[in-house]
């Protein structure tokens, strides 16, 4: 089911391990990935986003920071935003 959801959305976010989230977008029928740091905060898995200036180290396709953050937070909400 997740495969079809992600294919239709054109993006996906998933835990790679307990310290990393992989965010992917499908562009021209190919998946591109970035790694986002994460941490466990009182039993909740939370992403830790880079600052705006640090975000520029990501590839050009990922420079729409607000959209990426919104999507990742849909999958992994921050503890204080419940």
mmCIF file of the N, C-alpha and C atoms, coordinates in Angstrom:
data_MODEL
# 
_entry.id   MODEL 
# 
loop_
_atom_site.group_PDB 
_atom_site.id 
_atom_site.type_symbol 
_atom_site.label_atom_id 
_atom_site.label_alt_id 
_atom_site.label_comp_id 
_atom_site.label_asym_id 
_atom_site.label_entity_id 
_atom_site.label_seq_id 
_atom_site.pdbx_PDB_ins_code 
_atom_site.Cartn_x 
_atom_site.Cartn_y 
_atom_site.Cartn_z 
_atom_site.occupancy 
_atom_site.B_iso_or_equiv 
_atom_site.pdbx_formal_charge 
_atom_site.auth_seq_id 
_atom_site.auth_comp_id 
_atom_site.auth_asym_id 
_atom_site.auth_atom_id 
_atom_site.pdbx_PDB_model_num 
ATOM 1   N N  . UNK A 1 1  ? 0.815  -1.198 0.000   1.00 0.00 ? 1  UNK A N  1 
ATOM 2   C CA . UNK A 1 1  ? 0.000  0.000  0.000   1.00 0.00 ? 1  UNK A CA 1 
ATOM 3   C C  . UNK A 1 1  ? 0.862  1.266  0.000   1.00 0.00 ? 1  UNK A C  1 
ATOM 4   N N  . UNK A 1 2  ? 1.925  1.285  0.813   1.00 0.00 ? 2  UNK A N  1 
ATOM 5   C CA . UNK A 1 2  ? 2.785  2.469  0.868   1.00 0.00 ? 2  UNK A CA 1 
ATOM 6   C C  . UNK A 1 2  ? 3.421  2.748  -0.487  1.00 0.00 ? 2  UNK A C  1 
ATOM 7   N N  . UNK A 1 3  ? 3.760  1.680  -1.212  1.00 0.00 ? 3  UNK A N  1 
ATOM 8   C CA . UNK A 1 3  ? 4.377  1.850  -2.526  1.00 0.00 ? 3  UNK A CA 1 
ATOM 9   C C  . UNK A 1 3  ? 3.461  2.659  -3.440  1.00 0.00 ? 3  UNK A C  1 
ATOM 10  N N  . UNK A 1 4  ? 2.189  2.302  -3.485  1.00 0.00 ? 4  UNK A N  1 
ATOM 11  C CA . UNK A 1 4  ? 1.248  2.998  -4.364  1.00 0.00 ? 4  UNK A CA 1 
ATOM 12  C C  . UNK A 1 4  ? 0.980  4.420  -3.877  1.00 0.00 ? 4  UNK A C  1 
ATOM 13  N N  . UNK A 1 5  ? 0.899  4.600  -2.550  1.00 0.00 ? 5  UNK A N  1 
ATOM 14  C CA . UNK A 1 5  ? 0.695  5.940  -2.003  1.00 0.00 ? 5  UNK A CA 1 
ATOM 15  C C  . UNK A 1 5  ? 1.858  6.847  -2.388  1.00 0.00 ? 5  UNK A C  1 
ATOM 16  N N  . UNK A 1 6  ? 3.079  6.371  -2.158  1.00 0.00 ? 6  UNK A N  1 
ATOM 17  C CA . UNK A 1 6  ? 4.260  7.177  -2.450  1.00 0.00 ? 6  UNK A CA 1 
ATOM 18  C C  . UNK A 1 6  ? 4.398  7.453  -3.941  1.00 0.00 ? 6  UNK A C  1 
ATOM 19  N N  . UNK A 1 7  ? 4.104  6.458  -4.759  1.00 0.00 ? 7  UNK A N  1 
ATOM 20  C CA . UNK A 1 7  ? 4.203  6.628  -6.205  1.00 0.00 ? 7  UNK A CA 1 
ATOM 21  C C  . UNK A 1 7  ? 3.227  7.699  -6.685  1.00 0.00 ? 7  UNK A C  1 
ATOM 22  N N  . UNK A 1 8  ? 2.009  7.696  -6.133  1.00 0.00 ? 8  UNK A N  1 
ATOM 23  C CA . UNK A 1 8  ? 1.005  8.687  -6.520  1.00 0.00 ? 8  UNK A CA 1 
ATOM 24  C C  . UNK A 1 8  ? 1.327  10.078 -5.982  1.00 0.00 ? 8  UNK A C  1 
ATOM 25  N N  . UNK A 1 9  ? 1.879  10.156 -4.769  1.00 0.00 ? 9  UNK A N  1 
ATOM 26  C CA . UNK A 1 9  ? 2.231  11.450 -4.191  1.00 0.00 ? 9  UNK A CA 1 
ATOM 27  C C  . UNK A 1 9  ? 3.454  12.058 -4.860  1.00 0.00 ? 9  UNK A C  1 
ATOM 28  N N  . UNK A 1 10 ? 4.383  11.213 -5.264  1.00 0.00 ? 10 UNK A N  1 
ATOM 29  C CA . UNK A 1 10 ? 5.620  11.706 -5.860  1.00 0.00 ? 10 UNK A CA 1 
ATOM 30  C C  . UNK A 1 10 ? 6.679  12.053 -4.837  1.00 0.00 ? 10 UNK A C  1 
ATOM 31  N N  . UNK A 1 11 ? 6.450  11.706 -3.582  1.00 0.00 ? 11 UNK A N  1 
ATOM 32  C CA . UNK A 1 11 ? 7.438  11.913 -2.531  1.00 0.00 ? 11 UNK A CA 1 
ATOM 33  C C  . UNK A 1 11 ? 7.229  10.863 -1.447  1.00 0.00 ? 11 UNK A C  1 
ATOM 34  N N  . UNK A 1 12 ? 8.266  10.663 -0.629  1.00 0.00 ? 12 UNK A N  1 
ATOM 35  C CA . UNK A 1 12 ? 8.142  9.761  0.515   1.00 0.00 ? 12 UNK A CA 1 
ATOM 36  C C  . UNK A 1 12 ? 9.166  10.153 1.569   1.00 0.00 ? 12 UNK A C  1 
ATOM 37  N N  . UNK A 1 13 ? 8.868  9.808  2.795   1.00 0.00 ? 13 UNK A N  1 
ATOM 38  C CA . UNK A 1 13 ? 9.773  10.037 3.921   1.00 0.00 ? 13 UNK A CA 1 
ATOM 39  C C  . UNK A 1 13 ? 9.725  8.788  4.786   1.00 0.00 ? 13 UNK A C  1 
ATOM 40  N N  . UNK A 1 14 ? 10.882 8.258  5.124   1.00 0.00 ? 14 UNK A N  1 
ATOM 41  C CA . UNK A 1 14 ? 10.909 7.052  5.940   1.00 0.00 ? 14 UNK A CA 1 
ATOM 42  C C  . UNK A 1 14 ? 12.153 7.043  6.823   1.00 0.00 ? 14 UNK A C  1 
ATOM 43  N N  . UNK A 1 15 ? 12.038 6.316  7.939   1.00 0.00 ? 15 UNK A N  1 
ATOM 44  C CA . UNK A 1 15 ? 13.160 6.179  8.861   1.00 0.00 ? 15 UNK A CA 1 
ATOM 45  C C  . UNK A 1 15 ? 14.199 5.250  8.252   1.00 0.00 ? 15 UNK A C  1 
ATOM 46  N N  . UNK A 1 16 ? 15.401 5.730  8.187   1.00 0.00 ? 16 UNK A N  1 
ATOM 47  C CA . UNK A 1 16 ? 16.494 4.859  7.750   1.00 0.00 ? 16 UNK A CA 1 
ATOM 48  C C  . UNK A 1 16 ? 17.056 4.109  8.959   1.00 0.00 ? 16 UNK A C  1 
ATOM 49  N N  . UNK A 1 17 ? 17.206 4.837  10.060  1.00 0.00 ? 17 UNK A N  1 
ATOM 50  C CA . UNK A 1 17 ? 17.598 4.255  11.339  1.00 0.00 ? 17 UNK A CA 1 
ATOM 51  C C  . UNK A 1 17 ? 17.131 5.230  12.425  1.00 0.00 ? 17 UNK A C  1 
ATOM 52  N N  . UNK A 1 18 ? 17.553 5.037  13.660  1.00 0.00 ? 18 UNK A N  1 
ATOM 53  C CA . UNK A 1 18 ? 17.047 5.880  14.741  1.00 0.00 ? 18 UNK A CA 1 
ATOM 54  C C  . UNK A 1 18 ? 17.621 7.300  14.741  1.00 0.00 ? 18 UNK A C  1 
ATOM 55  N N  . UNK A 1 19 ? 18.549 7.602  13.838  1.00 0.00 ? 19 UNK A N  1 
ATOM 56  C CA . UNK A 1 19 ? 19.127 8.941  13.775  1.00 0.00 ? 19 UNK A CA 1 
ATOM 57  C C  . UNK A 1 19 ? 18.983 9.602  12.415  1.00 0.00 ? 19 UNK A C  1 
ATOM 58  N N  . UNK A 1 20 ? 18.178 9.001  11.524  1.00 0.00 ? 20 UNK A N  1 
ATOM 59  C CA . UNK A 1 20 ? 18.129 9.545  10.167  1.00 0.00 ? 20 UNK A CA 1 
ATOM 60  C C  . UNK A 1 20 ? 16.797 9.244  9.464   1.00 0.00 ? 20 UNK A C  1 
ATOM 61  N N  . UNK A 1 21 ? 16.303 10.250 8.768   1.00 0.00 ? 21 UNK A N  1 
ATOM 62  C CA . UNK A 1 21 ? 15.135 10.120 7.900   1.00 0.00 ? 21 UNK A CA 1 
ATOM 63  C C  . UNK A 1 21 ? 15.622 10.330 6.475   1.00 0.00 ? 21 UNK A C  1 
ATOM 64  N N  . UNK A 1 22 ? 15.130 9.521  5.561   1.00 0.00 ? 22 UNK A N  1 
ATOM 65  C CA . UNK A 1 22 ? 15.409 9.730  4.152   1.00 0.00 ? 22 UNK A CA 1 
ATOM 66  C C  . UNK A 1 22 ? 14.168 10.327 3.524   1.00 0.00 ? 22 UNK A C  1 
ATOM 67  N N  . UNK A 1 23 ? 14.314 11.499 2.916   1.00 0.00 ? 23 UNK A N  1 
ATOM 68  C CA . UNK A 1 23 ? 13.224 12.144 2.189   1.00 0.00 ? 23 UNK A CA 1 
ATOM 69  C C  . UNK A 1 23 ? 13.533 11.988 0.707   1.00 0.00 ? 23 UNK A C  1 
ATOM 70  N N  . UNK A 1 24 ? 12.534 11.554 -0.064  1.00 0.00 ? 24 UNK A N  1 
ATOM 71  C CA . UNK A 1 24 ? 12.725 11.319 -1.494  1.00 0.00 ? 24 UNK A CA 1 
ATOM 72  C C  . UNK A 1 24 ? 11.632 11.993 -2.297  1.00 0.00 ? 24 UNK A C  1 
ATOM 73  N N  . UNK A 1 25 ? 12.002 12.454 -3.476  1.00 0.00 ? 25 UNK A N  1 
ATOM 74  C CA . UNK A 1 25 ? 11.040 13.009 -4.428  1.00 0.00 ? 25 UNK A CA 1 
ATOM 75  C C  . UNK A 1 25 ? 11.264 12.353 -5.774  1.00 0.00 ? 25 UNK A C  1 
ATOM 76  N N  . UNK A 1 26 ? 10.170 12.115 -6.469  1.00 0.00 ? 26 UNK A N  1 
ATOM 77  C CA . UNK A 1 26 ? 10.243 11.533 -7.802  1.00 0.00 ? 26 UNK A CA 1 
ATOM 78  C C  . UNK A 1 26 ? 10.230 12.663 -8.823  1.00 0.00 ? 26 UNK A C  1 
ATOM 79  N N  . UNK A 1 27 ? 11.316 12.768 -9.584  1.00 0.00 ? 27 UNK A N  1 
ATOM 80  C CA . UNK A 1 27 ? 11.462 13.810 -10.595 1.00 0.00 ? 27 UNK A CA 1 
ATOM 81  C C  . UNK A 1 27 ? 11.823 13.121 -11.907 1.00 0.00 ? 27 UNK A C  1 
ATOM 82  N N  . UNK A 1 28 ? 11.019 13.339 -12.918 1.00 0.00 ? 28 UNK A N  1 
ATOM 83  C CA . UNK A 1 28 ? 11.239 12.705 -14.233 1.00 0.00 ? 28 UNK A CA 1 
ATOM 84  C C  . UNK A 1 28 ? 11.399 11.185 -14.111 1.00 0.00 ? 28 UNK A C  1 
ATOM 85  N N  . UNK A 1 29 ? 10.482 10.571 -13.355 1.00 0.00 ? 29 UNK A N  1 
ATOM 86  C CA . UNK A 1 29 ? 10.436 9.116  -13.186 1.00 0.00 ? 29 UNK A CA 1 
ATOM 87  C C  . UNK A 1 29 ? 11.644 8.520  -12.458 1.00 0.00 ? 29 UNK A C  1 
ATOM 88  N N  . UNK A 1 30 ? 12.418 9.353  -11.758 1.00 0.00 ? 30 UNK A N  1 
ATOM 89  C CA . UNK A 1 30 ? 13.554 8.870  -10.977 1.00 0.00 ? 30 UNK A CA 1 
ATOM 90  C C  . UNK A 1 30 ? 13.462 9.430  -9.561  1.00 0.00 ? 30 UNK A C  1 
ATOM 91  N N  . UNK A 1 31 ? 13.774 8.600  -8.573  1.00 0.00 ? 31 UNK A N  1 
ATOM 92  C CA . UNK A 1 31 ? 13.735 9.028  -7.178  1.00 0.00 ? 31 UNK A CA 1 
ATOM 93  C C  . UNK A 1 31 ? 15.064 9.666  -6.777  1.00 0.00 ? 31 UNK A C  1 
ATOM 94  N N  . UNK A 1 32 ? 14.969 10.846 -6.150  1.00 0.00 ? 32 UNK A N  1 
ATOM 95  C CA . UNK A 1 32 ? 16.139 11.559 -5.607  1.00 0.00 ? 32 UNK A CA 1 
ATOM 96  C C  . UNK A 1 32 ? 15.970 11.645 -4.094  1.00 0.00 ? 32 UNK A C  1 
ATOM 97  N N  . UNK A 1 33 ? 17.072 11.547 -3.344  1.00 0.00 ? 33 UNK A N  1 
ATOM 98  C CA . UNK A 1 33 ? 17.010 11.433 -1.891  1.00 0.00 ? 33 UNK A CA 1 
ATOM 99  C C  . UNK A 1 33 ? 17.891 12.472 -1.192  1.00 0.00 ? 33 UNK A C  1 
ATOM 100 N N  . UNK A 1 34 ? 17.438 12.871 -0.008  1.00 0.00 ? 34 UNK A N  1 
ATOM 101 C CA . UNK A 1 34 ? 18.277 13.630 0.925   1.00 0.00 ? 34 UNK A CA 1 
ATOM 102 C C  . UNK A 1 34 ? 18.133 12.985 2.295   1.00 0.00 ? 34 UNK A C  1 
ATOM 103 N N  . UNK A 1 35 ? 19.115 13.202 3.138   1.00 0.00 ? 35 UNK A N  1 
ATOM 104 C CA . UNK A 1 35 ? 19.075 12.674 4.499   1.00 0.00 ? 35 UNK A CA 1 
ATOM 105 C C  . UNK A 1 35 ? 18.804 13.815 5.467   1.00 0.00 ? 35 UNK A C  1 
ATOM 106 N N  . UNK A 1 36 ? 17.893 13.558 6.400   1.00 0.00 ? 36 UNK A N  1 
ATOM 107 C CA . UNK A 1 36 ? 17.535 14.537 7.426   1.00 0.00 ? 36 UNK A CA 1 
ATOM 108 C C  . UNK A 1 36 ? 17.840 13.905 8.772   1.00 0.00 ? 36 UNK A C  1 
ATOM 109 N N  . UNK A 1 37 ? 18.552 14.628 9.610   1.00 0.00 ? 37 UNK A N  1 
ATOM 110 C CA . UNK A 1 37 ? 18.879 14.119 10.939  1.00 0.00 ? 37 UNK A CA 1 
ATOM 111 C C  . UNK A 1 37 ? 17.604 13.950 11.760  1.00 0.00 ? 37 UNK A C  1 
ATOM 112 N N  . UNK A 1 38 ? 17.651 13.025 12.702  1.00 0.00 ? 38 UNK A N  1 
ATOM 113 C CA . UNK A 1 38 ? 16.511 12.778 13.579  1.00 0.00 ? 38 UNK A CA 1 
ATOM 114 C C  . UNK A 1 38 ? 17.033 12.360 14.943  1.00 0.00 ? 38 UNK A C  1 
ATOM 115 N N  . UNK A 1 39 ? 16.132 12.310 15.891  1.00 0.00 ? 39 UNK A N  1 
ATOM 116 C CA . UNK A 1 39 ? 16.494 11.919 17.239  1.00 0.00 ? 39 UNK A CA 1 
ATOM 117 C C  . UNK A 1 39 ? 15.258 11.348 17.921  1.00 0.00 ? 39 UNK A C  1 
ATOM 118 N N  . UNK A 1 40 ? 15.473 10.631 18.999  1.00 0.00 ? 40 UNK A N  1 
ATOM 119 C CA . UNK A 1 40 ? 14.354 10.127 19.785  1.00 0.00 ? 40 UNK A CA 1 
ATOM 120 C C  . UNK A 1 40 ? 14.194 11.075 20.967  1.00 0.00 ? 40 UNK A C  1 
ATOM 121 N N  . UNK A 1 41 ? 13.004 11.657 21.094  1.00 0.00 ? 41 UNK A N  1 
ATOM 122 C CA . UNK A 1 41 ? 12.718 12.632 22.132  1.00 0.00 ? 41 UNK A CA 1 
ATOM 123 C C  . UNK A 1 41 ? 11.586 12.092 23.001  1.00 0.00 ? 41 UNK A C  1 
ATOM 124 N N  . UNK A 1 42 ? 11.927 11.630 24.180  1.00 0.00 ? 42 UNK A N  1 
ATOM 125 C CA . UNK A 1 42 ? 10.955 11.063 25.115  1.00 0.00 ? 42 UNK A CA 1 
ATOM 126 C C  . UNK A 1 42 ? 10.071 10.034 24.408  1.00 0.00 ? 42 UNK A C  1 
ATOM 127 N N  . UNK A 1 43 ? 10.702 9.083  23.751  1.00 0.00 ? 43 UNK A N  1 
ATOM 128 C CA . UNK A 1 43 ? 9.979  8.005  23.109  1.00 0.00 ? 43 UNK A CA 1 
ATOM 129 C C  . UNK A 1 43 ? 9.363  8.328  21.760  1.00 0.00 ? 43 UNK A C  1 
ATOM 130 N N  . UNK A 1 44 ? 9.544  9.543  21.270  1.00 0.00 ? 44 UNK A N  1 
ATOM 131 C CA . UNK A 1 44 ? 8.987  9.939  19.983  1.00 0.00 ? 44 UNK A CA 1 
ATOM 132 C C  . UNK A 1 44 ? 10.120 10.193 18.998  1.00 0.00 ? 44 UNK A C  1 
ATOM 133 N N  . UNK A 1 45 ? 9.987  9.665  17.811  1.00 0.00 ? 45 UNK A N  1 
ATOM 134 C CA . UNK A 1 45 ? 10.973 9.857  16.749  1.00 0.00 ? 45 UNK A CA 1 
ATOM 135 C C  . UNK A 1 45 ? 10.705 11.210 16.097  1.00 0.00 ? 45 UNK A C  1 
ATOM 136 N N  . UNK A 1 46 ? 11.681 12.119 16.139  1.00 0.00 ? 46 UNK A N  1 
ATOM 137 C CA . UNK A 1 46 ? 11.495 13.479 15.635  1.00 0.00 ? 46 UNK A CA 1 
ATOM 138 C C  . UNK A 1 46 ? 12.601 13.888 14.668  1.00 0.00 ? 46 UNK A C  1 
ATOM 139 N N  . UNK A 1 47 ? 12.220 14.551 13.573  1.00 0.00 ? 47 UNK A N  1 
ATOM 140 C CA . UNK A 1 47 ? 13.231 15.100 12.665  1.00 0.00 ? 47 UNK A CA 1 
ATOM 141 C C  . UNK A 1 47 ? 13.879 16.346 13.265  1.00 0.00 ? 47 UNK A C  1 
ATOM 142 N N  . UNK A 1 48 ? 15.143 16.579 12.904  1.00 0.00 ? 48 UNK A N  1 
ATOM 143 C CA . UNK A 1 48 ? 15.859 17.803 13.281  1.00 0.00 ? 48 UNK A CA 1 
ATOM 144 C C  . UNK A 1 48 ? 16.277 18.476 11.981  1.00 0.00 ? 48 UNK A C  1 
ATOM 145 N N  . UNK A 1 49 ? 15.623 19.576 11.655  1.00 0.00 ? 49 UNK A N  1 
ATOM 146 C CA . UNK A 1 49 ? 15.846 20.230 10.366  1.00 0.00 ? 49 UNK A CA 1 
ATOM 147 C C  . UNK A 1 49 ? 17.010 21.206 10.432  1.00 0.00 ? 49 UNK A C  1 
ATOM 148 N N  . UNK A 1 50 ? 17.720 21.304 9.329   1.00 0.00 ? 50 UNK A N  1 
ATOM 149 C CA . UNK A 1 50 ? 18.833 22.252 9.210   1.00 0.00 ? 50 UNK A CA 1 
ATOM 150 C C  . UNK A 1 50 ? 18.290 23.674 9.147   1.00 0.00 ? 50 UNK A C  1 
ATOM 151 N N  . UNK A 1 51 ? 19.135 24.633 9.500   1.00 0.00 ? 51 UNK A N  1 
ATOM 152 C CA . UNK A 1 51 ? 18.764 26.042 9.375   1.00 0.00 ? 51 UNK A CA 1 
ATOM 153 C C  . UNK A 1 51 ? 18.653 26.394 7.890   1.00 0.00 ? 51 UNK A C  1 
ATOM 154 N N  . UNK A 1 52 ? 18.090 27.554 7.610   1.00 0.00 ? 52 UNK A N  1 
ATOM 155 C CA . UNK A 1 52 ? 17.916 27.966 6.209   1.00 0.00 ? 52 UNK A CA 1 
ATOM 156 C C  . UNK A 1 52 ? 19.253 28.024 5.466   1.00 0.00 ? 52 UNK A C  1 
ATOM 157 N N  . UNK A 1 53 ? 20.286 28.532 6.108   1.00 0.00 ? 53 UNK A N  1 
ATOM 158 C CA . UNK A 1 53 ? 21.581 28.629 5.428   1.00 0.00 ? 53 UNK A CA 1 
ATOM 159 C C  . UNK A 1 53 ? 22.207 27.243 5.232   1.00 0.00 ? 53 UNK A C  1 
ATOM 160 N N  . UNK A 1 54 ? 22.070 26.363 6.217   1.00 0.00 ? 54 UNK A N  1 
ATOM 161 C CA . UNK A 1 54 ? 22.601 25.004 6.081   1.00 0.00 ? 54 UNK A CA 1 
ATOM 162 C C  . UNK A 1 54 ? 21.833 24.202 5.036   1.00 0.00 ? 54 UNK A C  1 
ATOM 163 N N  . UNK A 1 55 ? 20.539 24.527 4.870   1.00 0.00 ? 55 UNK A N  1 
ATOM 164 C CA . UNK A 1 55 ? 19.690 23.807 3.923   1.00 0.00 ? 55 UNK A CA 1 
ATOM 165 C C  . UNK A 1 55 ? 20.225 23.919 2.493   1.00 0.00 ? 55 UNK A C  1 
ATOM 166 N N  . UNK A 1 56 ? 20.923 24.989 2.195   1.00 0.00 ? 56 UNK A N  1 
ATOM 167 C CA . UNK A 1 56 ? 21.455 25.199 0.849   1.00 0.00 ? 56 UNK A CA 1 
ATOM 168 C C  . UNK A 1 56 ? 22.511 24.159 0.458   1.00 0.00 ? 56 UNK A C  1 
ATOM 169 N N  . UNK A 1 57 ? 22.995 23.379 1.418   1.00 0.00 ? 57 UNK A N  1 
ATOM 170 C CA . UNK A 1 57 ? 23.939 22.310 1.097   1.00 0.00 ? 57 UNK A CA 1 
ATOM 171 C C  . UNK A 1 57 ? 23.249 21.131 0.415   1.00 0.00 ? 57 UNK A C  1 
ATOM 172 N N  . UNK A 1 58 ? 21.921 21.071 0.500   1.00 0.00 ? 58 UNK A N  1 
ATOM 173 C CA . UNK A 1 58 ? 21.172 20.021 -0.197  1.00 0.00 ? 58 UNK A CA 1 
ATOM 174 C C  . UNK A 1 58 ? 21.159 20.308 -1.697  1.00 0.00 ? 58 UNK A C  1 
ATOM 175 N N  . UNK A 1 59 ? 20.881 19.295 -2.520  1.00 0.00 ? 59 UNK A N  1 
ATOM 176 C CA . UNK A 1 59 ? 20.815 19.515 -3.974  1.00 0.00 ? 59 UNK A CA 1 
ATOM 177 C C  . UNK A 1 59 ? 19.716 20.516 -4.352  1.00 0.00 ? 59 UNK A C  1 
ATOM 178 N N  . UNK A 1 60 ? 19.836 21.079 -5.518  1.00 0.00 ? 60 UNK A N  1 
ATOM 179 C CA . UNK A 1 60 ? 18.900 22.106 -6.012  1.00 0.00 ? 60 UNK A CA 1 
ATOM 180 C C  . UNK A 1 60 ? 17.437 21.656 -5.937  1.00 0.00 ? 60 UNK A C  1 
ATOM 181 N N  . UNK A 1 61 ? 17.161 20.404 -6.277  1.00 0.00 ? 61 UNK A N  1 
ATOM 182 C CA . UNK A 1 61 ? 15.770 19.942 -6.301  1.00 0.00 ? 61 UNK A CA 1 
ATOM 183 C C  . UNK A 1 61 ? 15.121 19.987 -4.922  1.00 0.00 ? 61 UNK A C  1 
ATOM 184 N N  . UNK A 1 62 ? 15.909 20.005 -3.852  1.00 0.00 ? 62 UNK A N  1 
ATOM 185 C CA . UNK A 1 62 ? 15.381 19.986 -2.479  1.00 0.00 ? 62 UNK A CA 1 
ATOM 186 C C  . UNK A 1 62 ? 15.363 21.363 -1.826  1.00 0.00 ? 62 UNK A C  1 
ATOM 187 N N  . UNK A 1 63 ? 15.582 22.421 -2.572  1.00 0.00 ? 63 UNK A N  1 
ATOM 188 C CA . UNK A 1 63 ? 15.673 23.753 -1.973  1.00 0.00 ? 63 UNK A CA 1 
ATOM 189 C C  . UNK A 1 63 ? 14.332 24.352 -1.567  1.00 0.00 ? 63 UNK A C  1 
ATOM 190 N N  . UNK A 1 64 ? 13.229 23.688 -1.853  1.00 0.00 ? 64 UNK A N  1 
ATOM 191 C CA . UNK A 1 64 ? 11.919 24.168 -1.379  1.00 0.00 ? 64 UNK A CA 1 
ATOM 192 C C  . UNK A 1 64 ? 11.729 23.667 0.062   1.00 0.00 ? 64 UNK A C  1 
ATOM 193 N N  . UNK A 1 65 ? 12.466 24.290 0.970   1.00 0.00 ? 65 UNK A N  1 
ATOM 194 C CA . UNK A 1 65 ? 12.587 23.864 2.364   1.00 0.00 ? 65 UNK A CA 1 
ATOM 195 C C  . UNK A 1 65 ? 11.246 23.722 3.069   1.00 0.00 ? 65 UNK A C  1 
ATOM 196 N N  . UNK A 1 66 ? 10.366 24.717 2.947   1.00 0.00 ? 66 UNK A N  1 
ATOM 197 C CA . UNK A 1 66 ? 9.095  24.701 3.665   1.00 0.00 ? 66 UNK A CA 1 
ATOM 198 C C  . UNK A 1 66 ? 8.248  23.491 3.268   1.00 0.00 ? 66 UNK A C  1 
ATOM 199 N N  . UNK A 1 67 ? 8.238  23.174 1.976   1.00 0.00 ? 67 UNK A N  1 
ATOM 200 C CA . UNK A 1 67 ? 7.449  22.045 1.495   1.00 0.00 ? 67 UNK A CA 1 
ATOM 201 C C  . UNK A 1 67 ? 8.020  20.725 2.023   1.00 0.00 ? 67 UNK A C  1 
ATOM 202 N N  . UNK A 1 68 ? 9.338  20.588 2.009   1.00 0.00 ? 68 UNK A N  1 
ATOM 203 C CA . UNK A 1 68 ? 9.981  19.369 2.503   1.00 0.00 ? 68 UNK A CA 1 
ATOM 204 C C  . UNK A 1 68 ? 9.687  19.201 3.995   1.00 0.00 ? 68 UNK A C  1 
ATOM 205 N N  . UNK A 1 69 ? 9.850  20.262 4.763   1.00 0.00 ? 69 UNK A N  1 
ATOM 206 C CA . UNK A 1 69 ? 9.601  20.200 6.206   1.00 0.00 ? 69 UNK A CA 1 
ATOM 207 C C  . UNK A 1 69 ? 8.143  19.839 6.479   1.00 0.00 ? 69 UNK A C  1 
ATOM 208 N N  . UNK A 1 70 ? 7.213  20.443 5.768   1.00 0.00 ? 70 UNK A N  1 
ATOM 209 C CA . UNK A 1 70 ? 5.792  20.148 5.951   1.00 0.00 ? 70 UNK A CA 1 
ATOM 210 C C  . UNK A 1 70 ? 5.509  18.668 5.687   1.00 0.00 ? 70 UNK A C  1 
ATOM 211 N N  . UNK A 1 71 ? 6.069  18.144 4.628   1.00 0.00 ? 71 UNK A N  1 
ATOM 212 C CA . UNK A 1 71 ? 5.839  16.737 4.275   1.00 0.00 ? 71 UNK A CA 1 
ATOM 213 C C  . UNK A 1 71 ? 6.435  15.786 5.306   1.00 0.00 ? 71 UNK A C  1 
ATOM 214 N N  . UNK A 1 72 ? 7.654  16.057 5.744   1.00 0.00 ? 72 UNK A N  1 
ATOM 215 C CA . UNK A 1 72 ? 8.301  15.183 6.732   1.00 0.00 ? 72 UNK A CA 1 
ATOM 216 C C  . UNK A 1 72 ? 7.528  15.234 8.047   1.00 0.00 ? 72 UNK A C  1 
ATOM 217 N N  . UNK A 1 73 ? 7.054  16.407 8.434   1.00 0.00 ? 73 UNK A N  1 
ATOM 218 C CA . UNK A 1 73 ? 6.292  16.533 9.674   1.00 0.00 ? 73 UNK A CA 1 
ATOM 219 C C  . UNK A 1 73 ? 4.937  15.840 9.583   1.00 0.00 ? 73 UNK A C  1 
ATOM 220 N N  . UNK A 1 74 ? 4.402  15.659 8.385   1.00 0.00 ? 74 UNK A N  1 
ATOM 221 C CA . UNK A 1 74 ? 3.173  14.884 8.240   1.00 0.00 ? 74 UNK A CA 1 
ATOM 222 C C  . UNK A 1 74 ? 3.414  13.435 8.641   1.00 0.00 ? 74 UNK A C  1 
ATOM 223 N N  . UNK A 1 75 ? 4.575  12.897 8.306   1.00 0.00 ? 75 UNK A N  1 
ATOM 224 C CA . UNK A 1 75 ? 4.917  11.508 8.639   1.00 0.00 ? 75 UNK A CA 1 
ATOM 225 C C  . UNK A 1 75 ? 5.441  11.378 10.077  1.00 0.00 ? 75 UNK A C  1 
ATOM 226 N N  . UNK A 1 76 ? 6.209  12.377 10.512  1.00 0.00 ? 76 UNK A N  1 
ATOM 227 C CA . UNK A 1 76 ? 6.842  12.335 11.831  1.00 0.00 ? 76 UNK A CA 1 
ATOM 228 C C  . UNK A 1 76 ? 6.604  13.663 12.553  1.00 0.00 ? 76 UNK A C  1 
ATOM 229 N N  . UNK A 1 77 ? 5.434  13.832 13.175  1.00 0.00 ? 77 UNK A N  1 
ATOM 230 C CA . UNK A 1 77 ? 5.122  15.101 13.852  1.00 0.00 ? 77 UNK A CA 1 
ATOM 231 C C  . UNK A 1 77 ? 6.083  15.381 15.011  1.00 0.00 ? 77 UNK A C  1 
ATOM 232 N N  . UNK A 1 78 ? 6.333  16.655 15.248  1.00 0.00 ? 78 UNK A N  1 
ATOM 233 C CA . UNK A 1 78 ? 7.168  17.059 16.377  1.00 0.00 ? 78 UNK A CA 1 
ATOM 234 C C  . UNK A 1 78 ? 6.363  16.910 17.666  1.00 0.00 ? 78 UNK A C  1 
ATOM 235 N N  . UNK A 1 79 ? 7.035  16.584 18.742  1.00 0.00 ? 79 UNK A N  1 
ATOM 236 C CA . UNK A 1 79 ? 6.388  16.314 20.028  1.00 0.00 ? 79 UNK A CA 1 
ATOM 237 C C  . UNK A 1 79 ? 5.531  17.486 20.496  1.00 0.00 ? 79 UNK A C  1 
ATOM 238 N N  . UNK A 1 80 ? 6.022  18.716 20.359  1.00 0.00 ? 80 UNK A N  1 
ATOM 239 C CA . UNK A 1 80 ? 5.291  19.882 20.868  1.00 0.00 ? 80 UNK A CA 1 
ATOM 240 C C  . UNK A 1 80 ? 4.181  20.338 19.923  1.00 0.00 ? 80 UNK A C  1 
ATOM 241 N N  . UNK A 1 81 ? 3.966  19.647 18.800  1.00 0.00 ? 81 UNK A N  1 
ATOM 242 C CA . UNK A 1 81 ? 2.916  20.024 17.860  1.00 0.00 ? 81 UNK A CA 1 
ATOM 243 C C  . UNK A 1 81 ? 1.752  19.041 17.851  1.00 0.00 ? 81 UNK A C  1 
ATOM 244 N N  . UNK A 1 82 ? 1.694  18.157 18.842  1.00 0.00 ? 82 UNK A N  1 
ATOM 245 C CA . UNK A 1 82 ? 0.610  17.153 18.896  1.00 0.00 ? 82 UNK A CA 1 
ATOM 246 C C  . UNK A 1 82 ? -0.741 17.802 19.049  1.00 0.00 ? 82 UNK A C  1 
# 
